[in-house]
């Protein structure tokens, strides 16, 4: 376990320029795409996806990032994203339904009645393939549908981006895709990596799911299709769920030298929980976890 010591503007139909103070290079293409533009059935969580890539370098793998609870894709950690693009990745910060949190639903009598509540919740939110009575998510709201429809839309509307590289028979080509996320999104990344052989997975302070009181969810122990050496996990030593997060990383067999215990100070009024994706002082560690995208 590692301890840390201390536009190119492009406007296309359906796109709007992302207004931001840019840590991105001038050569980068930055796009906003509302989910409803990719699938008109989508009405919930219809704030734009955030998309960045550099067309001046050899095309690399795609990094799919998923925000945590209440996260807005356009407000994601831009320094982390710029680092990923500099490493050769295409980057998508996905807009999806991320409320309510799993911890708000899978507790008390609900958890007592279904020890697989967290797994069922994540299956529904990611794949939309099961009947989960505790949320209003529709099948087309699922992460995989939103992601796939976005890739198809980009392939059709941003020809220079060559987005078809990340599709195979109309579905995500997972071996060309790395998955990452923070908090609930980190858990989603891990859940996907269990079921698909992805290029890499980075779980930033991923969710802490339970199967019973004081027992982490059983899905953490499921066999992973993604090899162990592609897994990375982080947490901040001062966040309240640190002990549980460590336990989940052990259950998922993340190599000890791929677990990063962040311990730098965090801004007053902010939480340590999200510091790992926001603090530019961790850039060298981000690079270690990301590796080369191209």
Secondary structure, 3 states (H helix, E strand, C coil): CEECCCCEECCCCCEECCCCCCCCCCCEEEEEECHHHHCCCCCCCCCCEEEEEECCCCCCCEEEEECCCCCCHHHCCHHHHHHHHHCCCEEEEECCCCCCCHHHHCCHHHHHHCCCHHHHHHHHHHHCCCCCCCCCCCHHHCHHHHHHHHHHHHHHHCHHHCHHHHEECCEECHHHEEEEEECHHHHHHHHHHHHCCCCEEEEECCCCCEEECCEECHHHHCCCCCCHHHEEEEEECCCCCHHHHHHHHHHCCCCHHHEEEECCCCCCCCCHHHHHHHCHHHHHHHHHHHCCCC
